[in-house]
Each structure stands twice: as structure tokens, then as C-alpha cells.
Amino acid sequence: MSLDEKTVRKVARLANIEIADEDIERIGTELSGILAWVEQLSEVDTDNVEPLANVVNIELPLRKDEVTDGDCADKVLANAPEETQGFFVVPKIVEQES
């Protein structure tokens, strides 16, 4: 699969990267190679392969799932320019029309 200049520019724009005009052809060739490799992966038979989260068969210790407030409000509010009753004070940004 060969990518044309228009497609390479579109991919660059979508990826939010700037590509010099002299690099378009080289990057198009590299992207085409990547897409060919991905197409090769679709040929691999994965019917009897179990999905896995880790390549090493280990059990990770899990913490107890409890909702807490973190018990560090004083540390968090220490960086606040202004606080009242344990909350940050921020400027009003929405005005209601009368």
C-alpha cells in the first residue's frame, strides 16, 4: 500500500505534526511500510489465544476498594491562594442575565 502526498499531509495534520515538503515522500514510504506490517499481523491465527493483561503470569496485590477523601485536605489547601471553610475560592466566571 503506497500513500500519496495528500494522504501523508492529512495524517500529519491529524497527528498535529509539521512535516517539511522535502520529507513528505520519505515519511510516506515509512508509513506505507508500517501499514504493510500491520496487514501482516492480520494473517496471524489468534483463535485459541487467551487475552492477557501481562506477559508474566503473576497476581498483583490489589488494595481494598474503599472510598476515602484522601485525608490530606490540609496539604492540598496549602497551595490555594485563598480558601474558605476547607474549599478553594475561585473567581466567578459565569454571569446570569437578569
C-alpha positions, 0 to 999 in steps of 0.5 A: 500500500503506497500513500500519496502526498495528500494522504501523508499531509492529512495524517500529519495534520491529524497527528498535529505534526509539521512535516517539511515538503522535502520529507513528505515522500520519505515519511510516506514510504515509512508509513506505507511500510508500517501499514504493510506490517500491520496487514501482516499481523492480520494473517496471524491465527489468534483463535485459541489465544487467551487475552492477557493483561501481562506477559508474566503470569503473576497476581498483583496485590490489589488494595481494598476498594474503599472510598476515602477523601484522601485525608490530606485536605490540609496539604492540598489547601496549602497551595490555594491562594485563598480558601474558605471553610476547607474549599478553594475560592475561585473567581466567578466566571459565569454571569446570569442575565437578569 
